Amino acid sequence: MRILLVGATGTLGGSVLEVLRGRGHDVVTASRKGSDVPVDITQAGSIQEMYEQVGTVDALASCAGSVPWLPFSELSRQDVLDGIGGKVLSQVELVRQGLARVTGSFTLITGVLARDQLRTGTVAALANGAVEAFVRAAAIELTQRINAVSPTIFTESADHYGDLFAGFEPVPVRQAAGGYVRSIEGHQTGRIYEIG
Ligand SMILES: NC(=O)c1ccc[n+]([C@@H]2O[C@H](COP(=O)([O-])OP(=O)(O)OC[C@H]3O[C@@H](n4cnc5c(N)ncnc54)[C@H](OP(=O)(O)O)[C@@H]3O)[C@@H](O)[C@H]2O)c1
């Protein structure tokens, strides 16, 4: 399959790229820097330029989406908007504009905060929950399949978050990459693949 992978240079995206290429897929990479195609998914015009440059693909896989991590009492209205813009609107826009360009499936990224709570994680929870609700609802309207991968903390990222995820069992990022394979090569739609 020809697959457009957004966020391909990151911890998750790098593993998804390796696994998909290892399975013989033709993967076009996208991110703000260092990929085949430049894109800033917080900008609708940038997403449009990406799709125009890449053309038709069988699948769109998103491994990008950022949110602020702060105690709720310290969050500004702008922080909340940044989280929604960075992980929710950005991925919804990848799907909205991708309707005419992606023939087979969309796979979005969420995360464990949608189902498990942490201090400083309110915007992450809000964003992940919104993306998961969107995926379930969009699945009944889209002719393409659409799923989300919702991993817990990766072994490779555990140090970065210090004690924040104390007591959570990290999973190797390659396990999350397996969720993308399941979504892209499988037949299901409207599913949230919880990893870990
Ligand atoms: N790390 C974990 O343990 C973990 C666990 C569960 C869920 N997740 C979720 O998985 C996703 C990826 O996490 P990660 O740890 O792999 O992050 P990461 O290592 O920081 O990688 C993020 C990737 O997305 C790209 N990116 C970031 N902002 C972008 C934008 N506005 N437009 C286009 N590309 C953008 C980055 O490249 P550029 O900076 O060059 O654009 C990079 O390729 C996040 O949504 C995160 O919440 C992560």
The ligand as a Tripos MOL2 file, in Angstrom:
@<TRIPOS>MOLECULE
LIG
   48    52     1     0     0
SMALL
NO_CHARGES

@<TRIPOS>ATOM
      1 N1          5.5970    8.9920   23.9840 N.am      1 LIG1
      2 C1          4.7120    8.2540   24.6220 C.2       1 LIG1
      3 O1          5.0030    7.5320   25.5910 O.2       1 LIG1
      4 C2          3.2740    8.2650   24.1470 C.ar      1 LIG1
      5 C3          2.3520    7.3860   24.7270 C.ar      1 LIG1
      6 C4          1.0360    7.4130   24.3000 C.ar      1 LIG1
      7 C5          0.6540    8.3130   23.3070 C.ar      1 LIG1
      8 N2          1.5780    9.1360   22.7540 N.ar      1 LIG1
      9 C6          1.1480   10.0760   21.7020 C.3       1 LIG1
     10 O2          1.7990    9.7460   20.5030 O.3       1 LIG1
     11 C7          1.9980   10.9280   19.7180 C.3       1 LIG1
     12 C8          3.4750   10.9730   19.3050 C.3       1 LIG1
     13 O3          4.2690   10.9460   20.4740 O.3       1 LIG1
     14 P1          5.8680   10.8180   20.3600 P.3       1 LIG1
     15 O4          6.3480   10.5270   21.7350 O.co2     1 LIG1
     16 O5          6.2510    9.9400   19.2190 O.co2     1 LIG1
     17 O6          6.2250   12.3490   20.0070 O.3       1 LIG1
     18 P2          7.5680   12.9100   19.3840 P.3       1 LIG1
     19 O7          8.6950   11.9660   19.5500 O.co2     1 LIG1
     20 O8          7.7110   14.3040   19.8920 O.co2     1 LIG1
     21 O9          7.2480   12.9820   17.8150 O.3       1 LIG1
     22 C9          6.2500   13.8280   17.3100 C.3       1 LIG1
     23 C10         6.2560   13.7260   15.7950 C.3       1 LIG1
     24 O10         5.2140   14.5560   15.2760 O.3       1 LIG1
     25 C11         5.7810   15.6180   14.5010 C.3       1 LIG1
     26 N3          5.0060   16.8250   14.7830 N.ar      1 LIG1
     27 C12         4.8730   17.4700   15.9710 C.ar      1 LIG1
     28 N4          4.0850   18.5430   15.8420 N.ar      1 LIG1
     29 C13         3.7170   18.5720   14.5220 C.ar      1 LIG1
     30 C14         2.9260   19.4600   13.7390 C.ar      1 LIG1
     31 N5          2.3320   20.5520   14.2690 N.pl3     1 LIG1
     32 N6          2.7460   19.2080   12.4290 N.ar      1 LIG1
     33 C15         3.3480   18.1270   11.8700 C.ar      1 LIG1
     34 N7          4.1000   17.2550   12.5490 N.ar      1 LIG1
     35 C16         4.2860   17.4820   13.8650 C.ar      1 LIG1
     36 C17         7.2500   15.7070   14.9370 C.3       1 LIG1
     37 O11         8.1030   16.2210   13.9330 O.3       1 LIG1
     38 P3          8.3640   17.8240   13.8000 P.3       1 LIG1
     39 O12         8.6170   18.3480   15.1940 O.co2     1 LIG1
     40 O13         9.5270   17.9680   12.8470 O.co2     1 LIG1
     41 O14         7.1020   18.3680   13.1950 O.co2     1 LIG1
     42 C18         7.5430   14.2220   15.1500 C.3       1 LIG1
     43 O15         7.7360   13.5870   13.8930 O.3       1 LIG1
     44 C19         1.5540   12.1090   20.6140 C.3       1 LIG1
     45 O16         0.2530   12.5060   20.2410 O.3       1 LIG1
     46 C20         1.5460   11.5110   22.0050 C.3       1 LIG1
     47 O17         0.5970   12.1260   22.8630 O.3       1 LIG1
     48 C21         2.8800    9.1340   23.1300 C.ar      1 LIG1
@<TRIPOS>BOND
     1     1     2 1
     2     2     3 2
     3     2     4 1
     4     4     5 ar
     5     4    48 ar
     6     5     6 ar
     7     6     7 ar
     8     7     8 ar
     9     8     9 1
    10     8    48 ar
    11     9    10 1
    12     9    46 1
    13    10    11 1
    14    11    12 1
    15    11    44 1
    16    12    13 1
    17    13    14 1
    18    14    15 2
    19    14    16 1
    20    14    17 1
    21    17    18 1
    22    18    19 2
    23    18    20 1
    24    18    21 1
    25    21    22 1
    26    22    23 1
    27    23    24 1
    28    23    42 1
    29    24    25 1
    30    25    26 1
    31    25    36 1
    32    26    27 ar
    33    26    35 ar
    34    27    28 ar
    35    28    29 ar
    36    29    30 ar
    37    29    35 ar
    38    30    31 1
    39    30    32 ar
    40    32    33 ar
    41    33    34 ar
    42    34    35 ar
    43    36    37 1
    44    36    42 1
    45    37    38 1
    46    38    39 2
    47    38    40 1
    48    38    41 1
    49    42    43 1
    50    44    45 1
    51    44    46 1
    52    46    47 1
@<TRIPOS>SUBSTRUCTURE
     1 LIG1         1 GROUP 0 **** ****
